[in-house]
Each structure stands twice: as C-alpha cells, then as structure tokens.
Amino acid sequence: MKHSTEYEAFTKLVDRVLTVSHEEMKHREAEYRKRADANPRKRGPKRKVKPSA
C-alpha cells in the first residue's frame, strides 16, 4: 500500500520515540530539569527546592 511522505515521516518519528526506554526518558528529564532550574531568568513558577538535612 502506498502512503504519503507525511505519514511515513510520522511513522518513523513514532517508532523512534517508542524505542526509548522509560529509564532513559527519566534520565533525560532529570538532566533537563537541572538545566532549567539553573536558569536565573526563568519565567513562571519556580520549582521548590527541598532543604538538605
């Protein structure tokens, strides 16, 4: 069956997203949060920092 190029591109993207493990996604998200929290000019609500014991 013949598909459009948009459909094929979307299918490839979905396949790439689904191949990333949950552990890897958590790791990437933690890295992103670290970089985002380090930005002093961030707009919007800030994340609360847990006090160290």
PDBQT receptor file of N, H, CA, C and O in Angstrom, charges set to zero:
ATOM      1  N   MET A   1       0.842  -1.174   0.000  1.00  0.00    +0.000 N 
ATOM      2  CA  MET A   1       0.000   0.000   0.000  1.00  0.00    +0.000 C 
ATOM      3  C   MET A   1       0.889   1.239   0.000  1.00  0.00    +0.000 C 
ATOM      4  O   MET A   1       1.888   1.292   0.717  1.00  0.00    +0.000 OA
ATOM      5  N   LYS A   2       0.534   2.202  -0.780  1.00  0.00    +0.000 N 
ATOM      6  H   LYS A   2      -0.278   2.159  -1.362  1.00  0.00    +0.000 HD
ATOM      7  CA  LYS A   2       1.317   3.431  -0.915  1.00  0.00    +0.000 C 
ATOM      8  C   LYS A   2       0.845   4.458   0.122  1.00  0.00    +0.000 C 
ATOM      9  O   LYS A   2      -0.352   4.698   0.280  1.00  0.00    +0.000 OA
ATOM     10  N   HIS A   3       1.817   5.057   0.823  1.00  0.00    +0.000 N 
ATOM     11  H   HIS A   3       2.789   4.862   0.695  1.00  0.00    +0.000 HD
ATOM     12  CA  HIS A   3       1.500   6.062   1.837  1.00  0.00    +0.000 C 
ATOM     13  C   HIS A   3       2.143   7.383   1.449  1.00  0.00    +0.000 C 
ATOM     14  O   HIS A   3       3.088   7.431   0.662  1.00  0.00    +0.000 OA
ATOM     15  N   SER A   4       1.606   8.449   2.022  1.00  0.00    +0.000 N 
ATOM     16  H   SER A   4       0.838   8.409   2.661  1.00  0.00    +0.000 HD
ATOM     17  CA  SER A   4       2.176   9.769   1.753  1.00  0.00    +0.000 C 
ATOM     18  C   SER A   4       3.486   9.924   2.518  1.00  0.00    +0.000 C 
ATOM     19  O   SER A   4       3.757   9.187   3.465  1.00  0.00    +0.000 OA
ATOM     20  N   THR A   5       4.287  10.889   2.095  1.00  0.00    +0.000 N 
ATOM     21  H   THR A   5       4.067  11.488   1.325  1.00  0.00    +0.000 HD
ATOM     22  CA  THR A   5       5.573  11.120   2.766  1.00  0.00    +0.000 C 
ATOM     23  C   THR A   5       5.355  11.619   4.194  1.00  0.00    +0.000 C 
ATOM     24  O   THR A   5       6.163  11.333   5.077  1.00  0.00    +0.000 OA
ATOM     25  N   GLU A   6       4.269  12.362   4.430  1.00  0.00    +0.000 N 
ATOM     26  H   GLU A   6       3.612  12.594   3.712  1.00  0.00    +0.000 HD
ATOM     27  CA  GLU A   6       3.981  12.840   5.784  1.00  0.00    +0.000 C 
ATOM     28  C   GLU A   6       3.691  11.663   6.712  1.00  0.00    +0.000 C 
ATOM     29  O   GLU A   6       4.142  11.635   7.858  1.00  0.00    +0.000 OA
ATOM     30  N   TYR A   7       2.937  10.697   6.204  1.00  0.00    +0.000 N 
ATOM     31  H   TYR A   7       2.571  10.720   5.274  1.00  0.00    +0.000 HD
ATOM     32  CA  TYR A   7       2.614   9.523   7.011  1.00  0.00    +0.000 C 
ATOM     33  C   TYR A   7       3.876   8.739   7.342  1.00  0.00    +0.000 C 
ATOM     34  O   TYR A   7       4.053   8.291   8.475  1.00  0.00    +0.000 OA
ATOM     35  N   GLU A   8       4.744   8.575   6.368  1.00  0.00    +0.000 N 
ATOM     36  H   GLU A   8       4.601   8.939   5.448  1.00  0.00    +0.000 HD
ATOM     37  CA  GLU A   8       5.990   7.835   6.595  1.00  0.00    +0.000 C 
ATOM     38  C   GLU A   8       6.882   8.559   7.596  1.00  0.00    +0.000 C 
ATOM     39  O   GLU A   8       7.490   7.921   8.455  1.00  0.00    +0.000 OA
ATOM     40  N   ALA A   9       6.969   9.884   7.495  1.00  0.00    +0.000 N 
ATOM     41  H   ALA A   9       6.475  10.403   6.797  1.00  0.00    +0.000 HD
ATOM     42  CA  ALA A   9       7.774  10.661   8.441  1.00  0.00    +0.000 C 
ATOM     43  C   ALA A   9       7.202  10.539   9.850  1.00  0.00    +0.000 C 
ATOM     44  O   ALA A   9       7.948  10.379  10.816  1.00  0.00    +0.000 OA
ATOM     45  N   PHE A  10       5.878  10.616   9.961  1.00  0.00    +0.000 N 
ATOM     46  H   PHE A  10       5.273  10.746   9.176  1.00  0.00    +0.000 HD
ATOM     47  CA  PHE A  10       5.241  10.479  11.270  1.00  0.00    +0.000 C 
ATOM     48  C   PHE A  10       5.496   9.099  11.853  1.00  0.00    +0.000 C 
ATOM     49  O   PHE A  10       5.792   8.977  13.041  1.00  0.00    +0.000 OA
ATOM     50  N   THR A  11       5.386   8.065  11.040  1.00  0.00    +0.000 N 
ATOM     51  H   THR A  11       5.145   8.164  10.074  1.00  0.00    +0.000 HD
ATOM     52  CA  THR A  11       5.604   6.701  11.496  1.00  0.00    +0.000 C 
ATOM     53  C   THR A  11       7.039   6.518  11.983  1.00  0.00    +0.000 C 
ATOM     54  O   THR A  11       7.267   5.882  13.012  1.00  0.00    +0.000 OA
ATOM     55  N   LYS A  12       8.002   7.069  11.254  1.00  0.00    +0.000 N 
ATOM     56  H   LYS A  12       7.817   7.585  10.418  1.00  0.00    +0.000 HD
ATOM     57  CA  LYS A  12       9.400   6.973  11.678  1.00  0.00    +0.000 C 
ATOM     58  C   LYS A  12       9.616   7.682  13.005  1.00  0.00    +0.000 C 
ATOM     59  O   LYS A  12      10.334   7.176  13.867  1.00  0.00    +0.000 OA
ATOM     60  N   LEU A  13       9.002   8.850  13.179  1.00  0.00    +0.000 N 
ATOM     61  H   LEU A  13       8.419   9.262  12.479  1.00  0.00    +0.000 HD
ATOM     62  CA  LEU A  13       9.126   9.599  14.422  1.00  0.00    +0.000 C 
ATOM     63  C   LEU A  13       8.541   8.818  15.590  1.00  0.00    +0.000 C 
ATOM     64  O   LEU A  13       9.165   8.729  16.648  1.00  0.00    +0.000 OA
ATOM     65  N   VAL A  14       7.365   8.258  15.414  1.00  0.00    +0.000 N 
ATOM     66  H   VAL A  14       6.859   8.330  14.554  1.00  0.00    +0.000 HD
ATOM     67  CA  VAL A  14       6.726   7.480  16.476  1.00  0.00    +0.000 C 
ATOM     68  C   VAL A  14       7.574   6.270  16.832  1.00  0.00    +0.000 C 
ATOM     69  O   VAL A  14       7.721   5.944  18.009  1.00  0.00    +0.000 OA
ATOM     70  N   ASP A  15       8.132   5.602  15.833  1.00  0.00    +0.000 N 
ATOM     71  H   ASP A  15       8.012   5.867  14.877  1.00  0.00    +0.000 HD
ATOM     72  CA  ASP A  15       8.984   4.448  16.094  1.00  0.00    +0.000 C 
ATOM     73  C   ASP A  15      10.215   4.848  16.906  1.00  0.00    +0.000 C 
ATOM     74  O   ASP A  15      10.630   4.120  17.808  1.00  0.00    +0.000 OA
ATOM     75  N   ARG A  16      10.802   6.012  16.583  1.00  0.00    +0.000 N 
ATOM     76  H   ARG A  16      10.465   6.603  15.850  1.00  0.00    +0.000 HD
ATOM     77  CA  ARG A  16      11.975   6.476  17.331  1.00  0.00    +0.000 C 
ATOM     78  C   ARG A  16      11.612   6.808  18.767  1.00  0.00    +0.000 C 
ATOM     79  O   ARG A  16      12.375   6.498  19.682  1.00  0.00    +0.000 OA
ATOM     80  N   VAL A  17      10.465   7.431  18.980  1.00  0.00    +0.000 N 
ATOM     81  H   VAL A  17       9.845   7.683  18.237  1.00  0.00    +0.000 HD
ATOM     82  CA  VAL A  17      10.045   7.792  20.337  1.00  0.00    +0.000 C 
ATOM     83  C   VAL A  17       9.763   6.541  21.163  1.00  0.00    +0.000 C 
ATOM     84  O   VAL A  17      10.134   6.474  22.335  1.00  0.00    +0.000 OA
ATOM     85  N   LEU A  18       9.121   5.573  20.571  1.00  0.00    +0.000 N 
ATOM     86  H   LEU A  18       8.819   5.628  19.619  1.00  0.00    +0.000 HD
ATOM     87  CA  LEU A  18       8.750   4.378  21.318  1.00  0.00    +0.000 C 
ATOM     88  C   LEU A  18       9.919   3.462  21.619  1.00  0.00    +0.000 C 
ATOM     89  O   LEU A  18       9.794   2.576  22.464  1.00  0.00    +0.000 OA
ATOM     90  N   THR A  19      11.045   3.645  20.962  1.00  0.00    +0.000 N 
ATOM     91  H   THR A  19      11.147   4.365  20.275  1.00  0.00    +0.000 HD
ATOM     92  CA  THR A  19      12.187   2.777  21.224  1.00  0.00    +0.000 C 
ATOM     93  C   THR A  19      13.013   3.250  22.420  1.00  0.00    +0.000 C 
ATOM     94  O   THR A  19      13.888   2.519  22.884  1.00  0.00    +0.000 OA
ATOM     95  N   VAL A  20      12.754   4.453  22.926  1.00  0.00    +0.000 N 
ATOM     96  H   VAL A  20      12.042   5.047  22.549  1.00  0.00    +0.000 HD
ATOM     97  CA  VAL A  20      13.494   4.968  24.077  1.00  0.00    +0.000 C 
ATOM     98  C   VAL A  20      12.891   4.366  25.343  1.00  0.00    +0.000 C 
ATOM     99  O   VAL A  20      11.676   4.402  25.535  1.00  0.00    +0.000 OA
ATOM    100  N   SER A  21      13.749   3.808  26.212  1.00  0.00    +0.000 N 
ATOM    101  H   SER A  21      14.737   3.778  26.056  1.00  0.00    +0.000 HD
ATOM    102  CA  SER A  21      13.265   3.163  27.424  1.00  0.00    +0.000 C 
ATOM    103  C   SER A  21      12.772   4.189  28.436  1.00  0.00    +0.000 C 
ATOM    104  O   SER A  21      13.129   5.365  28.372  1.00  0.00    +0.000 OA
ATOM    105  N   HIS A  22      11.959   3.733  29.355  1.00  0.00    +0.000 N 
ATOM    106  H   HIS A  22      11.669   2.777  29.407  1.00  0.00    +0.000 HD
ATOM    107  CA  HIS A  22      11.411   4.606  30.397  1.00  0.00    +0.000 C 
ATOM    108  C   HIS A  22      12.540   5.156  31.273  1.00  0.00    +0.000 C 
ATOM    109  O   HIS A  22      12.507   6.314  31.689  1.00  0.00    +0.000 OA
ATOM    110  N   GLU A  23      13.521   4.324  31.541  1.00  0.00    +0.000 N 
ATOM    111  H   GLU A  23      13.548   3.383  31.203  1.00  0.00    +0.000 HD
ATOM    112  CA  GLU A  23      14.663   4.746  32.352  1.00  0.00    +0.000 C 
ATOM    113  C   GLU A  23      15.428   5.881  31.673  1.00  0.00    +0.000 C 
ATOM    114  O   GLU A  23      15.825   6.850  32.320  1.00  0.00    +0.000 OA
ATOM    115  N   GLU A  24      15.628   5.748  30.369  1.00  0.00    +0.000 N 
ATOM    116  H   GLU A  24      15.306   4.960  29.844  1.00  0.00    +0.000 HD
ATOM    117  CA  GLU A  24      16.339   6.782  29.613  1.00  0.00    +0.000 C 
ATOM    118  C   GLU A  24      15.535   8.084  29.597  1.00  0.00    +0.000 C 
ATOM    119  O   GLU A  24      16.115   9.164  29.702  1.00  0.00    +0.000 OA
ATOM    120  N   MET A  25      14.223   7.997  29.468  1.00  0.00    +0.000 N 
ATOM    121  H   MET A  25      13.752   7.119  29.383  1.00  0.00    +0.000 HD
ATOM    122  CA  MET A  25      13.386   9.194  29.481  1.00  0.00    +0.000 C 
ATOM    123  C   MET A  25      13.474   9.906  30.831  1.00  0.00    +0.000 C 
ATOM    124  O   MET A  25      13.541  11.134  30.878  1.00  0.00    +0.000 OA
ATOM    125  N   LYS A  26      13.475   9.142  31.933  1.00  0.00    +0.000 N 
ATOM    126  H   LYS A  26      13.420   8.144  31.894  1.00  0.00    +0.000 HD
ATOM    127  CA  LYS A  26      13.605   9.740  33.259  1.00  0.00    +0.000 C 
ATOM    128  C   LYS A  26      14.955  10.428  33.398  1.00  0.00    +0.000 C 
ATOM    129  O   LYS A  26      15.053  11.506  33.985  1.00  0.00    +0.000 OA
ATOM    130  N   HIS A  27      15.993   9.804  32.857  1.00  0.00    +0.000 N 
ATOM    131  H   HIS A  27      15.914   8.929  32.380  1.00  0.00    +0.000 HD
ATOM    132  CA  HIS A  27      17.338  10.376  32.919  1.00  0.00    +0.000 C 
ATOM    133  C   HIS A  27      17.395  11.687  32.130  1.00  0.00    +0.000 C 
ATOM    134  O   HIS A  27      17.936  12.681  32.615  1.00  0.00    +0.000 OA
ATOM    135  N   ARG A  28      16.843  11.689  30.928  1.00  0.00    +0.000 N 
ATOM    136  H   ARG A  28      16.404  10.882  30.534  1.00  0.00    +0.000 HD
ATOM    137  CA  ARG A  28      16.830  12.904  30.102  1.00  0.00    +0.000 C 
ATOM    138  C   ARG A  28      16.020  14.014  30.769  1.00  0.00    +0.000 C 
ATOM    139  O   ARG A  28      16.414  15.180  30.738  1.00  0.00    +0.000 OA
ATOM    140  N   GLU A  29      14.891  13.649  31.369  1.00  0.00    +0.000 N 
ATOM    141  H   GLU A  29      14.571  12.702  31.393  1.00  0.00    +0.000 HD
ATOM    142  CA  GLU A  29      14.052  14.642  32.024  1.00  0.00    +0.000 C 
ATOM    143  C   GLU A  29      14.771  15.251  33.229  1.00  0.00    +0.000 C 
ATOM    144  O   GLU A  29      14.657  16.452  33.477  1.00  0.00    +0.000 OA
ATOM    145  N   ALA A  30      15.507  14.434  33.975  1.00  0.00    +0.000 N 
ATOM    146  H   ALA A  30      15.600  13.459  33.774  1.00  0.00    +0.000 HD
ATOM    147  CA  ALA A  30      16.260  14.937  35.126  1.00  0.00    +0.000 C 
ATOM    148  C   ALA A  30      17.342  15.913  34.673  1.00  0.00    +0.000 C 
ATOM    149  O   ALA A  30      17.559  16.943  35.312  1.00  0.00    +0.000 OA
ATOM    150  N   GLU A  31      18.020  15.592  33.575  1.00  0.00    +0.000 N 
ATOM    151  H   GLU A  31      17.844  14.755  33.057  1.00  0.00    +0.000 HD
ATOM    152  CA  GLU A  31      19.033  16.500  33.033  1.00  0.00    +0.000 C 
ATOM    153  C   GLU A  31      18.398  17.816  32.601  1.00  0.00    +0.000 C 
ATOM    154  O   GLU A  31      18.959  18.884  32.845  1.00  0.00    +0.000 OA
ATOM    155  N   TYR A  32      17.231  17.748  31.959  1.00  0.00    +0.000 N 
ATOM    156  H   TYR A  32      16.775  16.880  31.761  1.00  0.00    +0.000 HD
ATOM    157  CA  TYR A  32      16.544  18.954  31.515  1.00  0.00    +0.000 C 
ATOM    158  C   TYR A  32      16.141  19.812  32.711  1.00  0.00    +0.000 C 
ATOM    159  O   TYR A  32      16.309  21.032  32.691  1.00  0.00    +0.000 OA
ATOM    160  N   ARG A  33      15.612  19.175  33.747  1.00  0.00    +0.000 N 
ATOM    161  H   ARG A  33      15.476  18.184  33.763  1.00  0.00    +0.000 HD
ATOM    162  CA  ARG A  33      15.209  19.922  34.948  1.00  0.00    +0.000 C 
ATOM    163  C   ARG A  33      16.403  20.622  35.585  1.00  0.00    +0.000 C 
ATOM    164  O   ARG A  33      16.297  21.761  36.042  1.00  0.00    +0.000 OA
ATOM    165  N   LYS A  34      17.534  19.933  35.611  1.00  0.00    +0.000 N 
ATOM    166  H   LYS A  34      17.620  19.008  35.240  1.00  0.00    +0.000 HD
ATOM    167  CA  LYS A  34      18.744  20.511  36.196  1.00  0.00    +0.000 C 
ATOM    168  C   LYS A  34      19.138  21.783  35.444  1.00  0.00    +0.000 C 
ATOM    169  O   LYS A  34      19.461  22.805  36.051  1.00  0.00    +0.000 OA
ATOM    170  N   ARG A  35      19.105  21.701  34.104  1.00  0.00    +0.000 N 
ATOM    171  H   ARG A  35      18.843  20.872  33.611  1.00  0.00    +0.000 HD
ATOM    172  CA  ARG A  35      19.455  22.876  33.289  1.00  0.00    +0.000 C 
ATOM    173  C   ARG A  35      18.409  23.982  33.441  1.00  0.00    +0.000 C 
ATOM    174  O   ARG A  35      18.760  25.159  33.521  1.00  0.00    +0.000 OA
ATOM    175  N   ALA A  36      17.129  23.611  33.481  1.00  0.00    +0.000 N 
ATOM    176  H   ALA A  36      16.843  22.654  33.416  1.00  0.00    +0.000 HD
ATOM    177  CA  ALA A  36      16.062  24.599  33.587  1.00  0.00    +0.000 C 
ATOM    178  C   ALA A  36      16.088  25.298  34.944  1.00  0.00    +0.000 C 
ATOM    179  O   ALA A  36      15.856  26.504  35.025  1.00  0.00    +0.000 OA
ATOM    180  N   ASP A  37      16.370  24.550  36.002  1.00  0.00    +0.000 N 
ATOM    181  H   ASP A  37      16.559  23.570  35.936  1.00  0.00    +0.000 HD
ATOM    182  CA  ASP A  37      16.424  25.145  37.341  1.00  0.00    +0.000 C 
ATOM    183  C   ASP A  37      17.627  26.056  37.506  1.00  0.00    +0.000 C 
ATOM    184  O   ASP A  37      17.600  26.972  38.329  1.00  0.00    +0.000 OA
ATOM    185  N   ALA A  38      18.680  25.820  36.739  1.00  0.00    +0.000 N 
ATOM    186  H   ALA A  38      18.701  25.077  36.071  1.00  0.00    +0.000 HD
ATOM    187  CA  ALA A  38      19.885  26.643  36.838  1.00  0.00    +0.000 C 
ATOM    188  C   ALA A  38      19.727  27.981  36.126  1.00  0.00    +0.000 C 
ATOM    189  O   ALA A  38      20.555  28.873  36.305  1.00  0.00    +0.000 OA
ATOM    190  N   ASN A  39      18.673  28.135  35.320  1.00  0.00    +0.000 N 
ATOM    191  H   ASN A  39      18.000  27.410  35.175  1.00  0.00    +0.000 HD
ATOM    192  CA  ASN A  39      18.456  29.372  34.568  1.00  0.00    +0.000 C 
ATOM    193  C   ASN A  39      17.851  30.429  35.500  1.00  0.00    +0.000 C 
ATOM    194  O   ASN A  39      16.707  30.276  35.927  1.00  0.00    +0.000 OA
ATOM    195  N   PRO A  40      18.592  31.496  35.824  1.00  0.00    +0.000 N 
ATOM    196  CA  PRO A  40      18.052  32.512  36.744  1.00  0.00    +0.000 C 
ATOM    197  C   PRO A  40      16.967  33.375  36.109  1.00  0.00    +0.000 C 
ATOM    198  O   PRO A  40      16.214  34.027  36.833  1.00  0.00    +0.000 OA
ATOM    199  N   ARG A  41      16.862  33.402  34.805  1.00  0.00    +0.000 N 
ATOM    200  H   ARG A  41      17.473  32.873  34.217  1.00  0.00    +0.000 HD
ATOM    201  CA  ARG A  41      15.876  34.249  34.123  1.00  0.00    +0.000 C 
ATOM    202  C   ARG A  41      14.609  33.493  33.735  1.00  0.00    +0.000 C 
ATOM    203  O   ARG A  41      13.840  33.955  32.892  1.00  0.00    +0.000 OA
ATOM    204  N   LYS A  42      14.395  32.340  34.346  1.00  0.00    +0.000 N 
ATOM    205  H   LYS A  42      15.020  31.965  35.030  1.00  0.00    +0.000 HD
ATOM    206  CA  LYS A  42      13.231  31.530  34.016  1.00  0.00    +0.000 C 
ATOM    207  C   LYS A  42      11.946  32.260  34.384  1.00  0.00    +0.000 C 
ATOM    208  O   LYS A  42      11.829  32.821  35.473  1.00  0.00    +0.000 OA
ATOM    209  N   ARG A  43      10.985  32.247  33.468  1.00  0.00    +0.000 N 
ATOM    210  H   ARG A  43      11.079  31.791  32.583  1.00  0.00    +0.000 HD
ATOM    211  CA  ARG A  43       9.683  32.864  33.721  1.00  0.00    +0.000 C 
ATOM    212  C   ARG A  43       8.739  31.815  34.293  1.00  0.00    +0.000 C 
ATOM    213  O   ARG A  43       8.921  30.615  34.087  1.00  0.00    +0.000 OA
ATOM    214  N   GLY A  44       7.738  32.286  35.007  1.00  0.00    +0.000 N 
ATOM    215  H   GLY A  44       7.591  33.261  35.174  1.00  0.00    +0.000 HD
ATOM    216  CA  GLY A  44       6.730  31.383  35.525  1.00  0.00    +0.000 C 
ATOM    217  C   GLY A  44       7.083  30.868  36.906  1.00  0.00    +0.000 C 
ATOM    218  O   GLY A  44       8.053  31.316  37.517  1.00  0.00    +0.000 OA
ATOM    219  N   PRO A  45       6.292  29.924  37.395  1.00  0.00    +0.000 N 
ATOM    220  CA  PRO A  45       6.519  29.406  38.741  1.00  0.00    +0.000 C 
ATOM    221  C   PRO A  45       7.830  28.636  38.828  1.00  0.00    +0.000 C 
ATOM    222  O   PRO A  45       8.208  27.915  37.905  1.00  0.00    +0.000 OA
ATOM    223  N   LYS A  46       8.509  28.802  39.941  1.00  0.00    +0.000 N 
ATOM    224  H   LYS A  46       8.202  29.388  40.691  1.00  0.00    +0.000 HD
ATOM    225  CA  LYS A  46       9.780  28.116  40.163  1.00  0.00    +0.000 C 
ATOM    226  C   LYS A  46       9.516  26.817  40.926  1.00  0.00    +0.000 C 
ATOM    227  O   LYS A  46       8.573  26.712  41.710  1.00  0.00    +0.000 OA
ATOM    228  N   ARG A  47      10.371  25.843  40.674  1.00  0.00    +0.000 N 
ATOM    229  H   ARG A  47      11.138  25.928  40.038  1.00  0.00    +0.000 HD
ATOM    230  CA  ARG A  47      10.257  24.572  41.416  1.00  0.00    +0.000 C 
ATOM    231  C   ARG A  47      10.747  24.773  42.840  1.00  0.00    +0.000 C 
ATOM    232  O   ARG A  47      11.708  25.505  43.073  1.00  0.00    +0.000 OA
ATOM    233  N   LYS A  48      10.099  24.134  43.777  1.00  0.00    +0.000 N 
ATOM    234  H   LYS A  48       9.318  23.538  43.588  1.00  0.00    +0.000 HD
ATOM    235  CA  LYS A  48      10.511  24.236  45.171  1.00  0.00    +0.000 C 
ATOM    236  C   LYS A  48      11.756  23.387  45.386  1.00  0.00    +0.000 C 
ATOM    237  O   LYS A  48      11.874  22.290  44.839  1.00  0.00    +0.000 OA
ATOM    238  N   VAL A  49      12.677  23.900  46.181  1.00  0.00    +0.000 N 
ATOM    239  H   VAL A  49      12.582  24.791  46.626  1.00  0.00    +0.000 HD
ATOM    240  CA  VAL A  49      13.909  23.180  46.478  1.00  0.00    +0.000 C 
ATOM    241  C   VAL A  49      13.769  22.540  47.849  1.00  0.00    +0.000 C 
ATOM    242  O   VAL A  49      13.434  23.215  48.822  1.00  0.00    +0.000 OA
ATOM    243  N   LYS A  50      14.024  21.239  47.928  1.00  0.00    +0.000 N 
ATOM    244  H   LYS A  50      14.296  20.690  47.138  1.00  0.00    +0.000 HD
ATOM    245  CA  LYS A  50      13.926  20.550  49.197  1.00  0.00    +0.000 C 
ATOM    246  C   LYS A  50      15.134  20.904  50.048  1.00  0.00    +0.000 C 
ATOM    247  O   LYS A  50      16.261  20.859  49.554  1.00  0.00    +0.000 OA
ATOM    248  N   PRO A  51      14.932  21.255  51.310  1.00  0.00    +0.000 N 
ATOM    249  CA  PRO A  51      16.082  21.565  52.161  1.00  0.00    +0.000 C 
ATOM    250  C   PRO A  51      16.882  20.310  52.447  1.00  0.00    +0.000 C 
ATOM    251  O   PRO A  51      16.319  19.241  52.688  1.00  0.00    +0.000 OA
ATOM    252  N   SER A  52      18.195  20.447  52.419  1.00  0.00    +0.000 N 
ATOM    253  H   SER A  52      18.652  21.315  52.223  1.00  0.00    +0.000 HD
ATOM    254  CA  SER A  52      19.043  19.292  52.678  1.00  0.00    +0.000 C 
ATOM    255  C   SER A  52      19.151  19.079  54.187  1.00  0.00    +0.000 C 
ATOM    256  O   SER A  52      19.233  20.042  54.949  1.00  0.00    +0.000 OA
ATOM    257  N   ALA A  53      19.151  17.840  54.606  1.00  0.00    +0.000 N 
ATOM    258  H   ALA A  53      19.084  17.057  53.987  1.00  0.00    +0.000 HD
ATOM    259  CA  ALA A  53      19.188  17.528  56.046  1.00  0.00    +0.000 C 
ATOM    260  C   ALA A  53      20.591  17.311  56.530  1.00  0.00    +0.000 C 
ATOM    261  O   ALA A  53      20.802  17.041  57.712  1.00  0.00    +0.000 OA
TER     262      ALA A  53
